[in-house]
Amino acid sequence: MNPIMDNDLKPVSGTFADASPLLGQPDRLRARAKEDGVLFFKSLIPRTRVLEVRRGILDILDSFGVMDPQYPLMEGMADIEAVNRYTAEELQWNGVGVTFDMYRRIQKLEAFHAMAHSPEILAIFSTLFEETPFAHPRNIGRIMLPHRDAKITPSHQDFLHIQGASNTWTCWMPLGDVSRELGGLAVLKGSHQAGLLGVSSNPGAGGLESILCGLDYEWQTIDYEAGDVLVFHSHTVHKSMPNQIPGQIRLSCDYRYQPASEVIEPASLKPHGPFEWDELYEGWANEDLKHYWEDKEFRFKEFDHSIRWQKEKIC
């Protein structure tokens, strides 16, 4: 059997255990992170703070005429006819689910970037790293409009796209309630232990699919609610579930963190997209969020494009 098809047919049958009770038990939290490569925290961030970011993004989408006026804005229902006036390629610009012009506006949202510096999240990584965490400024929004030709994000490992320190972790946060049916994130628990995997091309976001070769790990997911936080190691395999709710938009964000003392790939200090920081900062109130990394000393490691394909293999 084709190994990629084998991966797709393996059911997502597990559910995350809430790691919140371990926040006051650092040794146990680090032990679970080492074993599982993923940690789920129920209601870690105040719901109102998350919904503020959600509203900002939906207001932008509404200004582009892709929201369905028959529903309250915060329900996130798209005007499917308006969405399908765009091509799938236009809405999958850089794998974010919206057009370049929409995404530029979203990247200018101060609240979207401020969320990455939430003390609740930084406290997790201070515990895991046992040193000061560094929050990458290259924050990513995923605003998956329900286009007829939309592709789901395939199974993949973030390290191939981020590089730098392998001990970089992603914080994935739903910007609103994201059920299994809406296409929440699924994670292959423990898969970081297998190291970097082979890859194959895939038309979904990122363009690469991990070849699991029958690795005996369990896919897990959950019905996410606004305020929930999922964090996972850069070698942990994950994917999006298909959106089965006609017309509803799935909103989420990716923030990344690493020990401040470890190497970093230079592009991690740039915006996600061909933007300039001063352009994105226009109108921001909090000066501490701007160029906060410029007084830090980094050990840089340049992006190695050969890593992406040197592991290609057939099971």
C-alpha positions, 0 to 999 in steps of 0.5 A: 500500500502507498505509505501516504495513503496508509497514513491517511487511513489511520483513524484520528481516535485519541483525545488530548489529556489536559496538561493544566494540572501539571502547570504547578508540577514542572518535572511532570510537565517536562516529562510529559512533553518529552514523552508525548511531544505535545501538550494541551491546555484547556481554557488557558487564555481568557476567552474574551481576549481570544474573541477580540482577535477573532472579531478583528479578523472577521471585521477585515474579512467583512470589509472584503465582502466574503462574510454572510450578512444573514448571520452574526459576524462572530459566527464566522459564516462566509458568503460561499458565492463570494468566496468562490469568486476567488480562485483557490490559488488566490485564497491559498496565498502562502498557505494562509487561506485568504488573499494577499490583501486580506492577509496583509490587513490581518498581519497589521492587527496588534492584538494578533501579535500581542497574543503571542506574548501572553504571560500564560503561554510564556510561563509554559515555555519557561518551564519546559526550557528551564530558561528564558523563552524567545517568542518568534515575531513571525506569527502566522494566521490561518483563516481557512475560507470554505472554498470549493477547491480548498486543500487541507494541511497534510501531515507534516513536521514544522522543523522543515519549514522553520529550521534553526533550533529543533527545540522550537515549539509551536503554539497552535490556538483556535481563534474561536470554537473549532470542533472536529467537524470544523477541521481542528488540528490533529497531532500524532502523539509521540511522533517527535521521537522518530526524528525527521521523516521522509516527505512527499509533495502535497498541494496543501499548505506547506507543500510537504507531507510526512511519510510515516511508514507505519509508525505506531503512534496515535492520532489525537484531537479534541473539540477545541474552544476559544481559550484552549492552547495546544503546543508541540515540538517541531518534530511532532507530526500534525495535520488539519482535519477536513472542514465538514460544516458548509460555509463556516470559516476556521480561524487559528494562529501559529506562534513559535517559541524556543530557548533564547540561547539556541540557534535561530534561522534568520527568517524567523525574525521577519514578518510572515509574508513580504511585509516590512515591520514598520508597515505592520506596526502602523497605529500600534499602541504598545511600543514594547511589541515593536522590534523587541528582539533587536537588542538581543544577541542571537546565534544564527543558522541559515536555512538549509534547503537540502534538509527538505528532500534529503530524507525523501524515501519510500517505505 
